[in-house]
Each structure stands twice: as structure tokens, then as C-alpha cells.
Amino acid sequence: MSKPTAAERRYMEKVSKLPCCACGYGPPSQVHHVRKIERAREAGLTIPLCRVCHLGDFSIHKTPEQFEAVYGSQVLMLARTIIDVSEQG
């Protein structure tokens, strides 16, 4: 995996300034790469999650199916994130 470009780092910085797209906590948020998309490591395919929703006992990483059943799909969270980042300017 290659290092993110300057533009990708700027984009991920904007994502980290959004509240968690699951529970609404924050910002700051951790940047999660959406893994349901083949090129998941790209910066534009990221969503903001608080530490608990990202890595906690009930989280996108540890219980992904149950997490999405409660908070919605990562793809829908990604769509909202793209809109929110674009509104930041």
C-alpha cells in the first residue's frame, strides 16, 4: 500500500473533523476505510467514527454485521461523509 498523497491527507483531515457518522460523538473522529468497496484503502472511501464505534467491543471492526444492522451500511455512511466533506469547502 502506498502512502497517501497530500490531497488524500487533506481529505482525511476533513473527515476526522466530522462527528462520528454512527453515534454522532465528536469531533474529532478516527478515519475508517470502508472495506466493502474493493479499493478501500483510498482516502476518498473513508468515514468518521469515534474510537468506540471504530474499535470498541460493539464496533465496525469487531461486530460489523451487528453494527451495520443498528447504524446502517458503511456505503450509506460513506455517501453522507462525502456530502459533509464537500459542504466543508
C-alpha positions as CSV (number, residue, x, y, z in Angstrom):
1,M,0.0,0.0,0.0
2,S,1.4,3.4,-0.9
3,K,1.5,6.4,1.3
4,P,-1.4,8.9,0.9
5,T,-0.8,11.9,-1.3
6,A,-1.0,15.4,0.1
7,A,-4.6,15.7,-1.3
8,E,-5.6,12.4,0.3
9,R,-4.1,13.5,3.7
10,R,-6.1,16.8,3.4
11,Y,-9.3,14.9,2.7
12,M,-8.8,12.5,5.6
13,E,-8.1,15.5,7.9
14,K,-11.5,16.9,6.8
15,V,-13.1,13.5,7.6
16,S,-11.5,13.5,11.0
17,K,-13.1,16.9,11.8
18,L,-16.6,15.4,11.4
19,P,-18.6,13.8,14.2
20,C,-18.9,10.0,14.3
21,C,-21.3,9.0,11.5
22,A,-22.8,6.3,13.7
23,C,-23.4,7.7,17.1
24,G,-22.7,11.4,16.5
25,Y,-19.9,11.8,19.1
26,G,-17.1,14.2,18.4
27,P,-15.3,15.5,16.6
28,P,-12.5,14.6,16.4
29,S,-13.1,11.2,14.8
30,Q,-10.9,8.4,13.7
31,V,-10.8,7.8,9.9
32,H,-12.2,4.3,8.9
33,H,-11.6,2.9,5.4
34,V,-14.8,1.4,4.1
35,R,-13.9,-2.2,3.4
36,K,-17.0,-3.2,1.5
37,I,-15.5,-1.5,-1.6
38,E,-12.7,-3.1,-3.5
39,R,-10.3,-0.1,-3.4
40,A,-11.0,0.5,0.3
41,R,-7.6,2.0,1.2
42,E,-8.2,5.1,-0.9
43,A,-8.7,8.3,1.2
44,G,-12.0,9.2,-0.5
45,L,-13.5,5.9,0.7
46,T,-13.4,6.8,4.4
47,I,-15.9,7.6,7.1
48,P,-15.5,9.3,10.5
49,L,-16.0,7.1,13.6
50,C,-15.4,7.7,17.2
51,R,-12.9,5.4,18.9
52,V,-15.7,3.2,20.4
53,C,-17.6,2.8,17.1
54,H,-14.4,2.2,15.3
55,L,-12.6,-0.3,17.6
56,G,-14.8,-1.0,20.6
57,D,-16.5,-4.2,21.7
58,F,-19.5,-3.3,19.5
59,S,-17.9,-1.7,16.5
60,I,-17.4,-1.7,12.8
61,H,-14.3,-3.9,13.2
62,K,-15.3,-6.3,15.9
63,T,-19.0,-6.8,15.1
64,P,-19.5,-5.4,11.6
65,E,-22.8,-7.2,10.7
66,Q,-24.5,-6.2,14.0
67,F,-23.0,-2.7,13.9
68,E,-24.5,-2.1,10.4
69,A,-27.8,-3.6,11.5
70,V,-28.0,-0.8,14.1
71,Y,-26.3,2.1,12.4
72,G,-26.8,1.4,8.7
73,S,-24.4,0.3,5.9
74,Q,-20.9,1.7,5.5
75,V,-21.8,2.6,2.0
76,L,-24.6,4.9,3.2
77,M,-22.3,6.4,5.8
78,L,-19.8,7.0,3.0
79,A,-22.3,8.9,0.9
80,R,-23.2,11.1,3.9
81,T,-19.5,11.7,4.6
82,I,-18.8,12.7,1.0
83,I,-21.6,15.2,1.2
84,D,-20.5,16.5,4.6
85,V,-16.9,17.0,3.5
86,S,-18.0,18.8,0.3
87,E,-20.0,21.2,2.5
88,Q,-16.9,22.0,4.5
89,G,-15.4,23.5,1.4
